[in-house]
Amino acid sequence: MKRKVYLFFILFLIISGKIFSQDIQKYDKDRNYFFIGPGISWNSFNHDGLDYVIDRYNNTRHGQAGAFRLTSDMGKIHSMLGYEVGFGWVSNKYDNGLFYTMNYQHSTGTTHAEGYGPLDTLSLNLQKRDLKASLDNFAMGIGLMPIQTPVMDIGLGLQMNMTTLNFSTRTNSGNYQNITDGLGEIGFGGGFYMLFNFFLFKGFPLNLSAQPYYFYDFLPSDMSTLSEAINPSTYMNDDDKKQVGKMSHFGLQVQVNLCLFARKQQGSQRHNQDKKKKKRDTKGFSLL
């Protein structure tokens, strides 16, 4: 079965390359194309409420009566790495073509702490707690492609985002346990992004795209559920307002795409300009 799938995919690439790129190659800047593919994602996640909860975890475990003694504090989660999949369409029906994109991104960030229990006065049993944050990000965008060179397109766009944030934790070598309810903490907002499409192969329907972006979250999210789970003895004394924050962040997506070229738009402004130029050149040419 796997062999048939691989053969089908290879044949699809070959046929796509012949059909969709036979009269419009990477050296034609008036290209219209659809692209889809998987990639990797990274973001500089930063949430004030999460930072506060982690600080409370560390501050309440330094030898106080009945508390753990941490030998390694829990670090902040300020970076996430994961995968993404997306597609887009670039249309040059008008000058400085429009493009549309849609992406789904899943990224995670982890941190951990180490220490000894309150009764382990001889420090014989080192214990660990791991915390994992998972961010799902769905984005829809639209923008303009003002720069198109033979081997690269550069665009700038705006997008809407919906995010969900979930947490899971484990102690020692146990399994991760989800500690958020339902879909998790929900974020909604928008931002701007750039689209870089690189055409690395002539006559073969693959390209590489990169999307640096900034997401601004409109909805505050509350980390009190997380605080109750990892700070069961102290969470009730914590400041509720300091446990609230937003999921705004910078990020980068790099994607390898199957890129299907369409034929030139016969009614496009750029196509009509080319036809007029050819007519002028023909009229100005004569045999002596």
N, C-alpha and C positions, 0 to 999 in steps of 0.2 A: 504493500500500500504506500509506504513512504517513497519507494522508488518511483511509483507512478506520479506522486505529487511533485517530486523533484523534476521529472521529465516534463510534466505539464508546465511547471514554472519556467523552465528553460525555454521551451517552445514559445510560451507567451512572451518572454522577453525578446526573442528573435523576431517573432511576427510583429510585435509592437514597434520594434526598432525599424522594421521595413515599412510598415503602414503609416505610422505617425510621424516619422522624421524624414520621409523620402523627399519632401520638397521644402523643408524648413529645418535647418541645422543650427548648431550652437553659434555659428558665425552670422546668422541672420538675427538682427536685433529687434525685428518686428515680429517676435514670436509670441504665440498664444499657447499655453500649456496647462495641463493638470498634473499635480504631483501628490504622491501619497507614500508614506513610509514610516518606519520606526526610528527611534533615536534614544539619546540619553538626555537627562535634564539635571540641572543643578540650581539651587536657589540659596540666597543669603537670608534664611528665615530669622525673624526676630519678633518676639512677642513679650511685651512687658509683664503680663500676668504670669506667663510661664517662668520667666526669669525670677519673679518674686517667689513663686512656689518652690523653685529649686534652691533659692537662697535660704528660705525657711527650713527646708530639709537639712541643709548643711549646718545652719546656725543652731539648730535644736539637737544636734548629735555630736557634741564635743565634751562628753563626760559629765553632763548634768545628771542629777539623781534619776536612776532608772532608764537612762538614755544610752544609745549606742555611742561608741567612740570611733569616729571616722578616722581612718589613716589616709584616705583619698577622698576628697570631696567630690560630689556630683558636679560635673561641668555643665555649662550652658549649651543648649542646642541652637547654634547660629548658622548651621549649614546642613543642607539636605541634598541627597543624591538619589537618582532613580531613573525610570524609563518614561518614555512618552511615545505617542503615535499621533499623527496628524495628516491633514491633507490641505491642499489649496488650489486655487485657480487664478491664473494671470491672464488678463484679457487686454489686448492692445487695440480694441475697437476705436478708442480715442487716444490721443497723444498722452504720454506719461500714464501708461495703462493702470487700470484698477487691479487690485488683487484681493482675494478673500481667503481666509484661513480658519481652520477649526482644529483644536488640539485637546488631547487628554493627557494629563501628566500625573504620575504617581511617584512620590519621592519620600524618603525616610531619613531620619536623623536619630542617632542613638547617643546615650551617655550612661555612665555607671558610677557607683560609689562603692567603697570597700571599708570595712571596719569590724569591730568586735562587739559582741553583745554585752549588756550591762553586768551579767554574771560571770563573764569570761575574763576574770582578773589577771590570768596568766597569759592571755592573748594566744590561746591554742587553736581557736577555730575561726579563721578568717571568713567573713561572710560578705556577699556581694549583692547589690541590687542594680539591675539594668532597667533603663527607661527608654522606650522607643516611641517617637512621634511619627505619624504617617499623614502626609498631606496629599489629598487628591484635588487636582486643579483642572477645571474644564473651561476652555477659552474659545471665544468666537471673535474674529477680527476682520477689519476692512482697512485698506490703505491705498496709497499711490506708489507707483514705481517710477520715480523721476530719473533714475540712472539705469541705463541698460547698455552694457558693453558686450563685445562678442563672447566673453567667457563668464560674465557675472551680471546679475541684476541686483539692484539695491532699492529697497522700499522702506517706507515709514507708515505705520498705521496705528489705529486705536482698537482696543479690544474690551470686551466684557468678560468677567471671570466669575465663576462660582467655585468655592473651595469648601472642603470638609477636612477637619483635623481630628485625628483619633490618637489615643495613647494606649499603650500596653506595657506591662511591666513583669518582671520575673525576679526571683531571688535565687542566688547560687546557680545551679545548673538546671533549674526547672524550666517548664514551658512558659512562654509569654501568655499573659492573661489580659484580655481587653478590659479597660477600666472606664470607657466612655459609653454613654447611652445612645441608642439609635444610630443615626448617621454620624454622630459626633458633633463637634462645634462647627457651625456653618459661617462662612464668610461670603460676601458678595461685593463686587466693586468693578473697577476698570483700570485702565492704564494705557500706556503706549509701548510700542515695540518696533524693532527694525527687522527687516527680512533680507537676508543675504542668500541668494541662490547662485551656486557655482556650477558651471557646466564643464565637466572634466573630460567627457568622452564625446567625440564626434560620431554621430550616427548610431549611438547606443543610448537607450532611454533611461539613463541614471543621472541623478544630480545630487549634490550635497547642499543642504540648507542650514543656516544658523539664525536663531532668533533670540537676541538679547531683549529683555523686557523689564518693565517695572509694573507691579500690581499694587494698586492702592485699595485697601479694604474699607468699605463703608460701615460694616457691621462690627461692633465690639463683641468679643467672645470671652466667656467666663471660665477660669481655670479652677473653680472651687471644687468640682468633682474630682479632678486630679489631686488637689491638695488633700481632700478627705481620704483618698486612697493611699497616698504615700506618707502623709503626715497625720495618721489617725488620732494621735494623742494631743496635737497642738493646733489643728486646723480651725477649731471653733474660736480661738483667740486671735486669728489673723484678720487683717483689714480687708474687707470685701472689695473695696474699690481698687486696691492694689493688685487684685487677682484678675483684673479685666485688662484686655489689650486687643490689638488688631493683628491680622496676618499679613500686613503689607510687606513686600520684599522685592528685591532685584533677583533676576534669574536668567538662565541661558538654556536654550534647547538646541541640540545639534542632531540633524536628521539625515538619513540616507533614503533617497526617494526613487521610486519608479516614476519617471517623468514622461508623460505622454503628450507629444506635440500635436497641435491641431493645424489645419491649413490656414493660410493668411486670410484675414478678414478682408473680403473684396471691397467692402464699403468703408474701410478705415481711412481716417484722415492721412495717415502715413502712407498707405497704399496709393491713395489718390495723388499725393504729392510726388511719389515716385513715378507714376504714370505721366504726370505733367512734365516732370523733369526730362523723362525719356523723349517726349514729343518735342520739347525745346531743343534737346541735343540733336534730334534727327533733322529738324528744320535748319539748324545751323551748319549742317554738314553737306558739302557738295564736292563733285569730282571736277578737277581742273583739266 
